[in-house]
Amino acid sequence: MIKNKSATQILKKALRRELWLPVLSIVLGALMWSTSVNGILIHHEFLSGGISGIALLIHYLIPKLSVGLMVFLINVPLFIMGWKMISGKFFFLSLLGMVSFSLFLILTTNFHITVENPLLAAILAGVISGCGSGLIFRSGSSGGGTGIIAMILNRRFSVQVGIVSSVINSIPLVLGAFLINLDSALYSIIYVFVSGSVLDRIMASFSERRGVFVISARSSEISQQILSKLNRGATLLAGRGAYSQAPMEVIYSVISLFELAKMKDLVISIDPKAFMIVNETQEVMGKGFDAPTT
């Protein structure tokens, strides 16, 4: 009976949304990222930044060496050097991301997305890999490589992370211009730019929130409905009308983009004359939203 109870508890922990959802996102992101590499980049001899770019460069010079295997072999010593400097959760999620990316690079070796125009190929590859890497990074993970090197150098020599990342990401592109050909390097720059832009958009869309101010004579009733029906917090701010000089309460609440329509309906149903102001917020951390990170 005790063993069954323990097994049930372990199963419940394993099925927690906080655990399986990041894992699913990392695996799906790794599949998309590897698909763009094998499906498009390799067929046009494009490069990318970071460790995957170095692996691609080595593959073009020595075709018998697998890109997936090279990504894995380059990342192994980096993970060994960086494991003491990285938090446990980030380390294991990044390890999962790196292993998944390497494995899918091997499994999708013969995959091909037929796009003849090199400009369109660079853009499409950027969109696919940007979505994939965005899912990985959004889950609190990474594909390994650049981020770990940057962290090690920052901890030991106080070198800025941004500078290290930029230099490492530029190395394969610069070498590719000399060792492969200039056109491929230039198209690769387009790919890297599109991929980074899509990645930023993916990261921002998951964190997109709205800050809402509501000015109403029925502020107490509206705030209670926000708490009970939307399950969101609300703050009552003391205010005063500039024209009437009458005291009033202003409601401030932060909600997700998907809850905005519900908020509008809720406020209008209680007070059709209520005054609402909706602002975009870049990032929200705290209870009910993203946990603060260091």
MIDRENGU-958194 format. One record per residue (C-alpha): residue number from 1; residue in one letter; chain; x, y, z. Coordinates in nm, 2 decimals. Layout:
! MIDRENGU-958194
(site NUM; A; A; (X; Y; Z))
...
***
This chain:
! MIDRENGU-958194
(site 1; M; A; (0.00; 0.00; 0.00))
(site 2; I; A; (0.29; 0.24; 0.09))
(site 3; K; A; (0.47; 0.15; -0.23))
(site 4; N; A; (0.16; 0.22; -0.44))
(site 5; K; A; (0.12; 0.55; -0.26))
(site 6; S; A; (0.48; 0.64; -0.33))
(site 7; A; A; (0.45; 0.54; -0.69))
(site 8; T; A; (0.14; 0.76; -0.73))
(site 9; Q; A; (0.32; 1.06; -0.58))
(site 10; I; A; (0.62; 1.02; -0.81))
(site 11; L; A; (0.38; 0.99; -1.11))
(site 12; K; A; (0.20; 1.31; -1.00))
(site 13; K; A; (0.53; 1.50; -0.98))
(site 14; A; A; (0.64; 1.37; -1.32))
(site 15; L; A; (0.32; 1.48; -1.48))
(site 16; R; A; (0.33; 1.83; -1.33))
(site 17; R; A; (0.28; 2.10; -1.59))
(site 18; E; A; (0.59; 2.28; -1.48))
(site 19; L; A; (0.80; 1.98; -1.56))
(site 20; W; A; (0.66; 1.82; -1.88))
(site 21; L; A; (0.58; 2.15; -2.06))
(site 22; P; A; (0.94; 2.28; -2.07))
(site 23; V; A; (1.06; 1.94; -2.17))
(site 24; L; A; (0.81; 1.92; -2.46))
(site 25; S; A; (0.90; 2.27; -2.57))
(site 26; I; A; (1.27; 2.19; -2.57))
(site 27; V; A; (1.23; 1.87; -2.77))
(site 28; L; A; (1.00; 2.04; -3.02))
(site 29; G; A; (1.23; 2.34; -3.05))
(site 30; A; A; (1.53; 2.11; -3.11))
(site 31; L; A; (1.35; 1.93; -3.38))
(site 32; M; A; (1.26; 2.26; -3.56))
(site 33; W; A; (1.61; 2.39; -3.52))
(site 34; S; A; (1.77; 2.08; -3.66))
(site 35; T; A; (1.52; 2.07; -3.95))
(site 36; S; A; (1.63; 2.41; -4.06))
(site 37; V; A; (1.99; 2.31; -4.04))
(site 38; N; A; (1.97; 1.98; -4.24))
(site 39; G; A; (1.67; 2.08; -4.45))
(site 40; I; A; (1.80; 2.42; -4.58))
(site 41; L; A; (2.14; 2.54; -4.45))
(site 42; I; A; (2.35; 2.24; -4.55))
(site 43; H; A; (2.20; 2.23; -4.90))
(site 44; H; A; (2.29; 2.59; -4.97))
(site 45; E; A; (2.62; 2.57; -4.77))
(site 46; F; A; (2.50; 2.84; -4.53))
(site 47; L; A; (2.65; 2.89; -4.19))
(site 48; S; A; (2.51; 2.99; -3.85))
(site 49; G; A; (2.65; 3.15; -3.54))
(site 50; G; A; (2.80; 2.98; -3.24))
(site 51; I; A; (2.88; 2.61; -3.19))
(site 52; S; A; (2.64; 2.50; -3.46))
(site 53; G; A; (2.81; 2.73; -3.71))
(site 54; I; A; (3.15; 2.59; -3.62))
(site 55; A; A; (3.01; 2.23; -3.66))
(site 56; L; A; (2.87; 2.33; -4.00))
(site 57; L; A; (3.20; 2.48; -4.11))
(site 58; I; A; (3.39; 2.16; -4.01))
(site 59; H; A; (3.13; 1.95; -4.20))
(site 60; Y; A; (3.18; 2.15; -4.52))
(site 61; L; A; (3.55; 2.11; -4.50))
(site 62; I; A; (3.53; 1.74; -4.40))
(site 63; P; A; (3.19; 1.61; -4.52))
(site 64; K; A; (3.23; 1.27; -4.35))
(site 65; L; A; (3.20; 1.43; -4.01))
(site 66; S; A; (2.83; 1.46; -3.90))
(site 67; V; A; (2.71; 1.80; -3.79))
(site 68; G; A; (2.51; 1.64; -3.50))
(site 69; L; A; (2.81; 1.45; -3.38))
(site 70; M; A; (3.03; 1.76; -3.40))
(site 71; V; A; (2.78; 1.97; -3.20))
(site 72; F; A; (2.77; 1.71; -2.93))
(site 73; L; A; (3.15; 1.66; -2.91))
(site 74; I; A; (3.22; 2.04; -2.90))
(site 75; N; A; (2.95; 2.09; -2.63))
(site 76; V; A; (3.06; 1.80; -2.39))
(site 77; P; A; (3.38; 1.97; -2.26))
(site 78; L; A; (3.19; 2.30; -2.23))
(site 79; F; A; (2.93; 2.14; -2.01))
(site 80; I; A; (3.20; 1.98; -1.80))
(site 81; M; A; (3.37; 2.31; -1.75))
(site 82; G; A; (3.05; 2.50; -1.68))
(site 83; W; A; (2.85; 2.27; -1.46))
(site 84; K; A; (2.97; 2.43; -1.14))
(site 85; M; A; (2.89; 2.78; -1.26))
(site 86; I; A; (2.53; 2.70; -1.38))
(site 87; S; A; (2.22; 2.65; -1.17))
(site 88; G; A; (2.11; 2.29; -1.15))
(site 89; K; A; (1.78; 2.34; -1.34))
(site 90; F; A; (1.94; 2.54; -1.62))
(site 91; F; A; (2.22; 2.29; -1.65))
(site 92; F; A; (2.00; 1.99; -1.69))
(site 93; L; A; (1.75; 2.17; -1.92))
(site 94; S; A; (2.04; 2.29; -2.13))
(site 95; L; A; (2.18; 1.94; -2.13))
(site 96; L; A; (1.85; 1.81; -2.26))
(site 97; G; A; (1.84; 2.09; -2.52))
(site 98; M; A; (2.19; 2.01; -2.64))
(site 99; V; A; (2.14; 1.63; -2.66))
(site 100; S; A; (1.80; 1.67; -2.83))
(site 101; F; A; (1.95; 1.91; -3.09))
(site 102; S; A; (2.25; 1.68; -3.16))
(site 103; L; A; (2.02; 1.37; -3.18))
(site 104; F; A; (1.77; 1.54; -3.42))
(site 105; L; A; (2.06; 1.67; -3.63))
(site 106; I; A; (2.17; 1.30; -3.68))
(site 107; L; A; (1.81; 1.17; -3.74))
(site 108; T; A; (1.72; 1.44; -4.00))
(site 109; T; A; (2.05; 1.41; -4.19))
(site 110; N; A; (1.87; 1.33; -4.52))
(site 111; F; A; (1.59; 1.57; -4.48))
(site 112; H; A; (1.56; 1.84; -4.75))
(site 113; I; A; (1.33; 2.14; -4.79))
(site 114; T; A; (1.34; 2.23; -5.15))
(site 115; V; A; (1.39; 2.61; -5.18))
(site 116; E; A; (1.60; 2.71; -5.48))
(site 117; N; A; (1.63; 3.08; -5.42))
(site 118; P; A; (1.91; 3.14; -5.17))
(site 119; L; A; (1.75; 3.46; -5.03))
(site 120; L; A; (1.42; 3.28; -4.96))
(site 121; A; A; (1.61; 2.98; -4.82))
(site 122; A; A; (1.79; 3.20; -4.58))
(site 123; I; A; (1.47; 3.37; -4.47))
(site 124; L; A; (1.28; 3.05; -4.43))
(site 125; A; A; (1.56; 2.88; -4.24))
(site 126; G; A; (1.58; 3.18; -4.01))
(site 127; V; A; (1.21; 3.17; -3.94))
(site 128; I; A; (1.21; 2.79; -3.86))
(site 129; S; A; (1.53; 2.80; -3.65))
(site 130; G; A; (1.42; 3.12; -3.47))
(site 131; C; A; (1.09; 2.95; -3.37))
(site 132; G; A; (1.28; 2.64; -3.25))
(site 133; S; A; (1.55; 2.81; -3.06))
(site 134; G; A; (1.28; 3.05; -2.91))
(site 135; L; A; (1.10; 2.75; -2.77))
(site 136; I; A; (1.42; 2.62; -2.62))
(site 137; F; A; (1.53; 2.95; -2.46))
(site 138; R; A; (1.18; 3.03; -2.34))
(site 139; S; A; (1.18; 2.70; -2.15))
(site 140; G; A; (1.48; 2.81; -1.95))
(site 141; S; A; (1.72; 2.61; -2.15))
(site 142; S; A; (1.98; 2.65; -2.43))
(site 143; G; A; (2.14; 2.45; -2.70))
(site 144; G; A; (2.47; 2.47; -2.51))
(site 145; G; A; (2.78; 2.63; -2.65))
(site 146; T; A; (2.79; 3.01; -2.67))
(site 147; G; A; (2.59; 3.08; -2.35))
(site 148; I; A; (2.81; 2.85; -2.14))
(site 149; I; A; (3.14; 3.00; -2.28))
(site 150; A; A; (3.01; 3.35; -2.22))
(site 151; M; A; (2.92; 3.26; -1.86))
(site 152; I; A; (3.26; 3.10; -1.79))
(site 153; L; A; (3.46; 3.40; -1.92))
(site 154; N; A; (3.23; 3.64; -1.74))
(site 155; R; A; (3.28; 3.46; -1.40))
(site 156; R; A; (3.65; 3.42; -1.44))
(site 157; F; A; (3.76; 3.73; -1.63))
(site 158; S; A; (3.46; 3.97; -1.59))
(site 159; V; A; (3.42; 3.98; -1.97))
(site 160; Q; A; (3.07; 4.11; -2.07))
(site 161; V; A; (2.84; 3.83; -2.19))
(site 162; G; A; (2.71; 4.02; -2.49))
(site 163; I; A; (3.07; 4.08; -2.62))
(site 164; V; A; (3.16; 3.72; -2.59))
(site 165; S; A; (2.84; 3.60; -2.76))
(site 166; S; A; (2.89; 3.84; -3.05))
(site 167; V; A; (3.25; 3.74; -3.10))
(site 168; I; A; (3.17; 3.36; -3.09))
(site 169; N; A; (2.87; 3.40; -3.32))
(site 170; S; A; (3.08; 3.60; -3.57))
(site 171; I; A; (3.37; 3.35; -3.59))
(site 172; P; A; (3.20; 3.09; -3.82))
(site 173; L; A; (3.07; 3.36; -4.05))
(site 174; V; A; (3.41; 3.53; -4.09))
(site 175; L; A; (3.59; 3.20; -4.14))
(site 176; G; A; (3.31; 3.09; -4.38))
(site 177; A; A; (3.37; 3.39; -4.60))
(site 178; F; A; (3.73; 3.29; -4.65))
(site 179; L; A; (3.71; 2.91; -4.64))
(site 180; I; A; (3.37; 2.85; -4.82))
(site 181; N; A; (3.27; 3.15; -5.02))
(site 182; L; A; (3.16; 3.51; -4.96))
(site 183; D; A; (2.81; 3.47; -5.10))
(site 184; S; A; (2.73; 3.19; -4.85))
(site 185; A; A; (2.86; 3.40; -4.57))
(site 186; L; A; (2.65; 3.70; -4.67))
(site 187; Y; A; (2.33; 3.49; -4.70))
(site 188; S; A; (2.42; 3.34; -4.37))
(site 189; I; A; (2.42; 3.69; -4.21))
(site 190; I; A; (2.06; 3.73; -4.34))
(site 191; Y; A; (1.97; 3.39; -4.19))
(site 192; V; A; (2.13; 3.48; -3.85))
(site 193; F; A; (1.94; 3.82; -3.85))
(site 194; V; A; (1.60; 3.67; -3.93))
(site 195; S; A; (1.66; 3.39; -3.68))
(site 196; G; A; (1.75; 3.63; -3.40))
(site 197; S; A; (1.45; 3.85; -3.48))
(site 198; V; A; (1.21; 3.56; -3.47))
(site 199; L; A; (1.36; 3.43; -3.15))
(site 200; D; A; (1.31; 3.77; -2.99))
(site 201; R; A; (0.95; 3.78; -3.10))
(site 202; I; A; (0.89; 3.43; -2.97))
(site 203; M; A; (1.04; 3.52; -2.63))
(site 204; A; A; (0.83; 3.84; -2.61))
(site 205; S; A; (0.50; 3.69; -2.72))
(site 206; F; A; (0.51; 3.44; -2.43))
(site 207; S; A; (0.56; 3.73; -2.19))
(site 208; E; A; (0.32; 3.97; -2.34))
(site 209; R; A; (0.11; 4.13; -2.07))
(site 210; R; A; (-0.12; 4.42; -2.04))
(site 211; G; A; (-0.14; 4.67; -1.76))
(site 212; V; A; (-0.49; 4.80; -1.71))
(site 213; F; A; (-0.61; 5.11; -1.53))
(site 214; V; A; (-0.98; 5.13; -1.45))
(site 215; I; A; (-1.15; 5.45; -1.32))
(site 216; S; A; (-1.50; 5.39; -1.20))
(site 217; A; A; (-1.75; 5.48; -0.93))
(site 218; R; A; (-1.79; 5.11; -0.87))
(site 219; S; A; (-1.43; 5.03; -0.83))
(site 220; S; A; (-1.48; 4.80; -0.53))
(site 221; E; A; (-1.72; 4.58; -0.71))
(site 222; I; A; (-1.50; 4.56; -1.02))
(site 223; S; A; (-1.19; 4.48; -0.83))
(site 224; Q; A; (-1.37; 4.19; -0.65))
(site 225; Q; A; (-1.48; 4.05; -0.99))
(site 226; I; A; (-1.12; 4.07; -1.12))
(site 227; L; A; (-1.01; 3.87; -0.81))
(site 228; S; A; (-1.28; 3.61; -0.84))
(site 229; K; A; (-1.36; 3.57; -1.21))
(site 230; L; A; (-1.02; 3.65; -1.37))
(site 231; N; A; (-0.82; 3.51; -1.08))
(site 232; R; A; (-0.59; 3.81; -1.11))
(site 233; G; A; (-0.46; 4.06; -0.85))
(site 234; A; A; (-0.57; 4.42; -0.84))
(site 235; T; A; (-0.44; 4.73; -0.66))
(site 236; L; A; (-0.67; 5.02; -0.55))
(site 237; L; A; (-0.49; 5.35; -0.60))
(site 238; A; A; (-0.62; 5.67; -0.43))
(site 239; G; A; (-0.71; 5.94; -0.68))
(site 240; R; A; (-0.90; 6.26; -0.72))
(site 241; G; A; (-1.08; 6.41; -1.02))
(site 242; A; A; (-0.91; 6.72; -1.15))
(site 243; Y; A; (-1.24; 6.88; -1.25))
(site 244; S; A; (-1.47; 6.76; -0.98))
(site 245; Q; A; (-1.20; 6.74; -0.71))
(site 246; A; A; (-1.40; 6.43; -0.58))
(site 247; P; A; (-1.19; 6.15; -0.43))
(site 248; M; A; (-1.20; 5.82; -0.62))
(site 249; E; A; (-1.03; 5.48; -0.64))
(site 250; V; A; (-0.83; 5.38; -0.95))
(site 251; I; A; (-0.79; 5.00; -1.02))
(site 252; Y; A; (-0.46; 4.88; -1.15))
(site 253; S; A; (-0.43; 4.52; -1.27))
(site 254; V; A; (-0.19; 4.32; -1.49))
(site 255; I; A; (-0.34; 4.05; -1.71))
(site 256; S; A; (-0.24; 3.83; -2.00))
(site 257; L; A; (-0.32; 3.93; -2.36))
(site 258; F; A; (-0.58; 3.66; -2.38))
(site 259; E; A; (-0.76; 3.79; -2.07))
(site 260; L; A; (-0.80; 4.14; -2.21))
(site 261; A; A; (-1.14; 4.08; -2.38))
(site 262; K; A; (-1.27; 3.92; -2.06))
(site 263; M; A; (-1.15; 4.22; -1.86))
(site 264; K; A; (-1.33; 4.46; -2.09))
(site 265; D; A; (-1.66; 4.26; -2.08))
(site 266; L; A; (-1.63; 4.24; -1.70))
(site 267; V; A; (-1.58; 4.62; -1.65))
(site 268; I; A; (-1.85; 4.72; -1.90))
(site 269; S; A; (-2.11; 4.48; -1.75))
(site 270; I; A; (-2.06; 4.64; -1.41))
(site 271; D; A; (-2.01; 5.00; -1.52))
(site 272; P; A; (-2.07; 5.10; -1.89))
(site 273; K; A; (-1.93; 5.45; -1.81))
(site 274; A; A; (-1.60; 5.32; -1.67))
(site 275; F; A; (-1.28; 5.47; -1.81))
(site 276; M; A; (-1.01; 5.22; -1.90))
(site 277; I; A; (-0.65; 5.26; -2.00))
(site 278; V; A; (-0.46; 4.96; -2.14))
(site 279; N; A; (-0.08; 4.97; -2.16))
(site 280; E; A; (0.17; 4.72; -2.30))
(site 281; T; A; (0.42; 4.58; -2.06))
(site 282; Q; A; (0.76; 4.45; -2.16))
(site 283; E; A; (0.80; 4.20; -1.87))
(site 284; V; A; (0.61; 4.10; -1.56))
(site 285; M; A; (0.76; 3.90; -1.28))
(site 286; G; A; (0.59; 3.78; -0.96))
(site 287; K; A; (0.31; 3.56; -0.84))
(site 288; G; A; (0.09; 3.44; -1.13))
(site 289; F; A; (0.35; 3.54; -1.39))
(site 290; D; A; (0.72; 3.46; -1.45))
(site 291; A; A; (0.93; 3.38; -1.15))
(site 292; P; A; (1.21; 3.63; -1.08))
(site 293; T; A; (1.54; 3.50; -1.22))
(site 294; T; A; (1.90; 3.60; -1.16))
***
